[in-house]
Amino acid sequence: MSDFVPCLERRPLGETGVEVRLGNDLLDDYLRFVAARCRPNTVLAAGFDLKVFFAFAGKHPAEVSTADVLEFITDQRVPRRGNVVRLDDGEAGLSARTIARRLSTLSGLFGYLTARGVVTASPVPSGPVTRRPAARGERRGRVPLIRAPRTLPRLLAPAEAVALLAALRTARDQAMVQAMLLGGLRRCEVLGLRLADVRLADRRLFIADGKGGHERMVPVADRFFTTLARYLDHERPAQAATDAVFVVLKGPHRGRSLSAAGLDEILDGARRRAGLTRATCHMLRHTCLTRLREAGMALEAVQAQAGHRSIESTRIYLHLAGGWLADEYRRAVDAIEHDLAAGPTGDQR
């Protein structure tokens, strides 16, 4: 064993980028490769996942075996807090999603090293082949090595959303929350808005850098633009050092772009003042998209509003919109009951 101990280092790169290093040439090259294709948060997550694995394995990348990966999976499933078991999936160790993400990071690394000729094959197992025969022209499927439970995201009730908005102290804070609650924007999309992206006359926002680097134009309710105008007219510093819409209002960083940590802190403070047990940026987005679907918005329109590349990502809002399922069921069961009530017809033999 080579006794390799990774040390994660990070530093800002430009206004929004990040440079992550682990102290190994191969790993650092891979992280540079990831940084050229992905967002800073993805690079940070990849760096942390690799740090956790190689701190456990204690080997250089070219020395890792399948046995090391399997031992790592076993270690990740060991209970972290005594006998405490999570209610959502019954697991005591790390969540299946976390382990699956770390394996995905490892697969990406060794796919990169295989392409470079550093290793001949990836040591990360792909899981057993399924029994179901593949359709013509398809590769035979595989059972995931780690099965992650599919859970529905949590939503805010209308009364909770009202209480949260009332607990926000500035028009800036209200506008950011309304962008997520009324427009379905992601946190990074809210913070990434530039002054030129606000199309006031059309009541729309231009999302220049959505998830995966995709652009889109989305409509947002008039209430958001009214709140936004109040913030821009009375709160945003006239000599702000950036063209970002949402900036820091007080302190030594006044006029600079608001960070993700800053937005989370604002939302967490409002959550406590409103007496809510949970309220996150992602919950606000999910609440918006679910309410849009419940109000009858076509699934394809919800997909466009959300910025989903695949309609499969949007289908979850069919399950969240409980009224939709109930209405569809009643429509179908009424037809069945009508047939049953009509009684037997035709020649009975």
N, C-alpha and C positions, 0 to 999 in steps of 0.2 A: 504494500500500500504506500502511496506517495505522500500521505499526510498533507494533502492540499486543503487549506482553510480559506474559503472565499471571504473577502471583505467588501461589502457593498458601499460604493461611494457614488454620490450624485451631486451634480451641480447644474445650475440654470444654463440653458443654451438659447440665446436670443431672448425674445420677450415671452414666448410661451413654451419653448422646447426644454428638454432635459437630457443631460448626458449621464448614463449609468455605467459604472465599471465594477468588475469583481476581482481584478488582479490576476486574471489569466488571459493570455493572448487569444485563445480560441473563443472563450466565453465573451470577451470584450468585442471581438470581431463580430460575433453573432448579435450582440446587443446593438452594435452600430447598424447592422443589417436590419434589425427590427425597427430601430429609430427612423430609418429612411422610409419605412412603409406604414408605421402606426403612430398613434397618438402618444403623448408623454405618459399618460396613465398606464397604457399597455406596456410601454417600455419598463416602467417602474415595477409593474406586476411581474413581468418576465424576469427582471433582475432579482426580485425577491424570491420567486419560485426557484430559480437556479441556485441562489444562495442557500436556501433551505436544503435542497437536494445534495449539493456538493459538500455542505457542512456535515451532512449525515454520512455520505459515501466516503469522504476523505480521499478521493481519487481525482486524477486529472480526467478530462472528458474522454480521451482516447482509451482509457483503462476501464471504463464503466462496462459492466456486464448486465445481462438480463436478471441474474440473481440479485444484483445490487438494487435494481428497480423494484423487484418483487419484495425485497426486504424493506425498502422504503415505503411501499404501500402498506405493509403490515404495521410499520412503525407509526404511520399517519393515522391508523385506525385505533391506536392505543388511547384509552381514556385520558383526557387532559386535566380533568377536574374530579378526581376520585371516581365515584359511581354516578355522577350526574349524567342524565340522559336527556337529549333534546326532545321536546314534545312533537316537533314537526316531522322528524324522520326516525326517531327511536335510536339514533346513534350516540355513542359516548365519545368517540374521537372527533377528529376534524370532519366537517361535512363532506358528503360525497362530491358536491360541486367543487369544493376547494381541492380535493385530491384529484378529481378529473381535470381541473384546470392546470394543476402542476404537471400531470402526465402529458397534457397537451403541449405545455411549454417544453418539456423534455423531448417530445416527438418533433417539435419544430427545430430544436437545437440539433438533434442527431440527423434529421433530414438535411439540414444545412451542412453538417459535417460530412455526411455521405456524399452530397453533391460536390464537395470540395476534395473528396478522396482521402479525408483524414481517417474515416472508419469505413469498413466495407458494408456494414449493415447496422440498422438502428437496434440498440438493445431494449427498446421499449416495446413490450408485447402489444399486439393489436387486438387481442381477445379471440376466443374460439369462434369458429365458423358456425353460422346458424344452421338449423336443420331445414329451414324453409328454402326450397329451391329458388334460385334467382330467375327473374323474368328474362325473356330473350333479349340479348344485347346488354344485360347488366352483369356487374360483378357480383359474386355471391356475398351476401351480407355477413356481418360479424356481430356477435354479442358484445356490447361495450364491456371493457375490463372493469370499469367502475360505473355502476348504475346510479345516476342522480335522479331523485324523485322530482317529478314535475309538479310544482306548487303554483297556486294562483297568487299574484301580487296583492298586497293589501291596499285598501282604498280609504279615503276620507269620506265620512258621511257629510251631507250638506251642512248640518249644524256645526260639525267640526271645522269645515272649511271656512264658514263664516267667523267662528271664534278665532281661528288662526289669522285671518286677514285683519280682524279687529285688534289683534295683539301686536301687529307690526307697527313700528314707531315712525317710519319715514315713508315718503312717497316712493323713494328708490326701492325700499324693501317690498312695498306693496306691488310695485310694477314687476319686480323679478318673480314674485310668487304668482302673480296673475299671468305672466308669460307661460308658466308651467301649468297652472290650473285651468286657464282658459285657452291656451294655445298648444298645450301638449309638448312644449319644448323640453329638451334635456338640459341638465345643469350646465354642461359645457357649451351648449348652444346659446343659452342666456348670457353667459359670461363672454362668449365670443362675438356677440353683437357689436357692430360698429355703427357710428352715427349715420353713415351712408346706407346702412342696411334697413333703416326705418323708412318705410314707404307710407307716410302719413296719409296722403290723399287716397291711396288704395286700401288703407287699413290692413296692410300686410307687412310681413317681415321677410327679408331675404336671409336665408340661412346659408352662409357662404362656405361653412366648413362643418357639415353634419357628420354623423358617425360614418367612418369609412371614407371621409373626405368628399361626401356627396352633397351637392347643392340642391336647395328647393326653396320655393316661395310659399309661405303659409299665411292664411288670414287669421287675424286675432280679433277678439271682441272689442267694441268701442270703449268699454270700461278700461281696458288695458291702456289704450292710447291716451285717454283722458288722464289717467294716473301718470303715465310716462311724461306727458307734456308738463304736468305739475312739477315733476322731479327735474326735468331739463330746465325749466324756467326759474325755479326757486332753490334747488339744492345742489345741482351739479356745479362744481367749481368752474368758473369761466376760463381759468388758465390751466385746465387739466393737461397733464403731460401725455395723454393718450387719446386716440379717437374712439376708444371703447365706450360703449354707452354707459355701463355701470362701473363707477369708480369709488374709491375710498373717500369718505366725506370728512373725516377728522384725523388728527394725529400726524405723525411725521410722513406717512405715506399718502396724505391727502392728494387727490387728483390722479393717483395711479390706478391701474386696473384692479378691480376686486378679484381676489383669489377664490378658488373653490372652497378652501378652508374658511374664508371669511363669510361666504354665502351659507355654508353649513352652520357656522356659529350664529349667524343672524336667525336662521330658521329654527335652530335648537332653542334659542332664547325665547322666540315667539311661541314655540310649542309649550315650553314650561309656563309662560304667562297665561296661555290659553287653557292650561290644565289638561293637555293631551298627553297620552302615554307614548305616542309615536307619530312622527310626521317627518318625512324625508322628501328630497327633491324628486326622487323616483316615484314616490307615492302620489305626489301632485300630478305628475305626468300621466300615471296610470289612471288616476281619478278622472282627468280630463278626457282621455281617449275612451274610457268606459262610458262616461256620460254621453259622449257624442254618439256612440253606438246605440245606447239605450234610447236616445232621442230619434233614432231612425236613420242616422247617417249611414250611407252604403259602406260596406266593408272596404271596398277599393278606395273610397274617399278617406276613410280613417287611416288606411295604409299610407296614402300620400301625405296626410297631415302629420303622421308620426315619423315619416322618413324611413319606413321599413323597406328594405330591398326585396324581401320575400313576403308574399301574402300569408305564409305560414306563421310569421312572427305576429301578424295582426289577428290571427284567428283566436288567440287567447281572449280577446275582448268579447267574443261571442259567448264564452263561458262566464266571464265576469258580468256581462249584461244579463242578469237573471230574468228580467222582464222579457227579453227576446226569446229565451228558451221556453219560458212559460207560454208565451203567445203562440210560438210555433207548435208546441205540444197540444195546446187547446184546439188549434185549427185542425190538426191531424186527428186527434181523438174524437172530435165532434163528428168527423166523417165516419170513423169506425163505429161510434155509438149509433149513428143514423142507420147504418147497415144492419146492426144488431137489432135495433128497434123494429125494422121492417119485417123481421121474421123470415122464415124459410120461403123461398120462391121457387117456381119451376117444378118439374116432375121429381118427386122424392122416391127413390127406389131402395 
